[in-house]
Amino acid sequence: MTTDPSAALPATSVQGIHHVRLTVTDIARSKQFYETVFGFSAAIDNSDKVGEPGVTEDPALFYGGTVFDLGGQLLGLRPVAQQGDTFDSTRTGLDHVSFQVPSVDDLEAAAERLDQAGVAHAEIRLLEEAGMKILAIQDPDDINLELCALV
């Protein structure tokens, strides 16, 4: 494979990200977190089948997971990680997932709601060079999540 960007011939025109699927240890706990903290509703949900033989290997059953529709972009949860395993952003793979909110006011309101719900989070911080403010939190498997608002 070539590493020279000037020689690159893209296979197709990418229009955006269609979906991201996160590997989780406990589908019920993770599903509840994303529903409660973000207000996501499941578009596809096979989490009630996760204990049945073969389900976590079956793509037709979404591996016993849940898929949330975020307005045309999908976030999936796949319950195949071993109990006790935790996310590590320094390993090859995912560093974090960032969800955009409409405004800085929405970001500040989210921080207040997280406080009221007892969900730990970082302080809102400005990433001036990126033109946004972010609010970082961790999901139940310690996956790095952000809410961001353009400034």
C-alpha positions as CSV (number, residue, x, y, z in Angstrom):
1,M,0.0,0.0,0.0
2,T,1.3,3.4,-0.9
3,T,1.9,6.1,1.8
4,D,2.3,9.0,-0.7
5,P,-0.9,11.1,-0.4
6,S,-0.3,12.6,-3.9
7,A,-0.6,9.1,-5.4
8,A,-3.8,8.2,-3.6
9,L,-6.8,7.2,-5.7
10,P,-9.8,7.0,-3.4
11,A,-12.0,3.9,-3.8
12,T,-15.1,6.1,-3.6
13,S,-16.4,9.4,-2.3
14,V,-17.0,9.3,1.4
15,Q,-20.0,11.5,2.5
16,G,-19.7,11.1,6.2
17,I,-19.8,8.5,9.0
18,H,-22.8,6.2,8.8
19,H,-22.3,4.4,12.1
20,V,-20.0,3.6,14.9
21,R,-20.3,0.4,17.0
22,L,-18.8,0.2,20.5
23,T,-17.9,-3.1,22.1
24,V,-19.3,-3.2,25.6
25,T,-19.2,-5.7,28.6
26,D,-22.8,-5.4,29.8
27,I,-25.4,-4.5,27.2
28,A,-28.1,-3.7,29.8
29,R,-25.9,-1.3,31.7
30,S,-24.6,0.4,28.6
31,K,-28.0,0.6,26.9
32,Q,-29.4,2.3,30.1
33,F,-26.5,4.7,30.2
34,Y,-27.0,5.9,26.6
35,E,-30.7,6.1,27.0
36,T,-30.6,8.0,30.3
37,V,-27.6,10.3,29.8
38,F,-28.2,11.1,26.2
39,G,-31.9,10.4,25.7
40,F,-31.2,8.0,22.8
41,S,-33.9,5.6,21.8
42,A,-33.2,2.2,20.4
43,A,-33.9,1.8,16.7
44,I,-32.8,-1.8,16.7
45,D,-32.6,-3.8,20.0
46,N,-31.7,-7.4,20.4
47,S,-30.2,-7.0,23.9
48,D,-32.9,-9.3,25.3
49,K,-31.4,-12.1,23.3
50,V,-27.8,-11.7,24.4
51,G,-27.8,-14.8,26.6
52,E,-29.2,-17.1,23.9
53,P,-26.7,-19.5,22.2
54,G,-24.9,-17.9,19.1
55,V,-26.5,-14.5,19.4
56,T,-23.3,-12.6,20.1
57,E,-21.8,-14.1,16.9
58,D,-24.8,-13.4,14.7
59,P,-24.7,-10.2,12.6
60,A,-28.3,-10.6,11.6
61,L,-29.2,-10.1,15.3
62,F,-26.7,-7.3,15.7
63,Y,-24.6,-9.5,18.0
64,G,-27.3,-9.2,20.7
65,G,-26.7,-5.5,20.7
66,T,-28.6,-2.2,20.4
67,V,-28.5,0.4,17.7
68,F,-29.5,4.1,18.3
69,D,-30.4,6.3,15.4
70,L,-29.0,9.8,15.9
71,G,-30.8,11.4,13.0
72,G,-29.3,9.4,10.2
73,Q,-26.1,8.4,11.9
74,L,-26.1,5.3,14.0
75,L,-24.4,4.3,17.2
76,G,-24.3,0.6,18.0
77,L,-23.5,-1.3,21.2
78,R,-22.0,-4.8,20.7
79,P,-21.9,-6.9,24.0
80,V,-18.9,-9.1,23.3
81,A,-16.2,-7.8,25.6
82,Q,-15.2,-9.9,28.6
83,Q,-16.5,-8.8,32.0
84,G,-13.9,-6.7,33.7
85,D,-12.4,-5.4,30.5
86,T,-12.2,-1.7,30.2
87,F,-11.5,0.8,27.4
88,D,-8.0,2.1,26.8
89,S,-7.7,5.0,24.4
90,T,-3.9,4.4,24.1
91,R,-4.4,1.0,22.3
92,T,-4.9,0.8,18.6
93,G,-8.5,1.6,17.7
94,L,-10.9,4.1,19.1
95,D,-9.8,7.2,21.0
96,H,-13.2,8.8,21.7
97,V,-16.6,9.5,20.2
98,S,-17.8,13.1,20.1
99,F,-21.5,14.1,19.8
100,Q,-22.2,17.6,18.5
101,V,-24.8,19.7,20.3
102,P,-26.5,22.8,18.7
103,S,-24.8,25.4,20.9
104,V,-22.6,26.3,23.8
105,D,-25.8,26.9,25.8
106,D,-26.8,23.3,25.2
107,L,-23.4,22.2,26.3
108,E,-23.7,24.1,29.5
109,A,-27.2,22.8,30.1
110,A,-25.9,19.2,29.5
111,A,-23.3,19.8,32.2
112,E,-26.0,20.9,34.7
113,R,-28.2,17.9,33.9
114,L,-25.2,15.5,34.3
115,D,-24.5,17.2,37.7
116,Q,-28.1,16.7,38.7
117,A,-28.0,13.0,37.7
118,G,-24.7,12.4,39.5
119,V,-22.8,11.6,36.3
120,A,-19.1,12.5,36.6
121,H,-17.7,14.7,33.8
122,A,-14.8,17.1,33.1
123,E,-15.2,20.8,33.0
124,I,-16.2,22.4,29.7
125,R,-13.1,23.5,27.9
126,L,-12.4,25.6,24.9
127,L,-10.3,24.1,22.0
128,E,-9.6,27.4,20.4
129,E,-7.7,25.9,17.5
130,A,-10.6,23.6,16.6
131,G,-13.3,26.3,17.1
132,M,-15.3,24.3,19.7
133,K,-16.0,23.7,23.3
134,I,-16.1,20.2,24.7
135,L,-17.5,18.4,27.7
136,A,-15.9,15.0,28.3
137,I,-17.5,12.0,30.2
138,Q,-16.9,8.3,30.4
139,D,-19.4,5.6,29.6
140,P,-19.8,2.5,31.9
141,D,-16.9,0.7,30.1
142,D,-14.7,3.8,30.5
143,I,-15.1,4.7,26.8
144,N,-14.2,8.4,26.2
145,L,-17.2,10.4,25.1
146,E,-17.5,14.1,24.4
147,L,-20.3,16.6,23.8
148,C,-19.1,19.4,21.6
149,A,-20.4,22.7,20.4
150,L,-18.9,24.9,17.8
151,V,-18.0,28.4,18.9
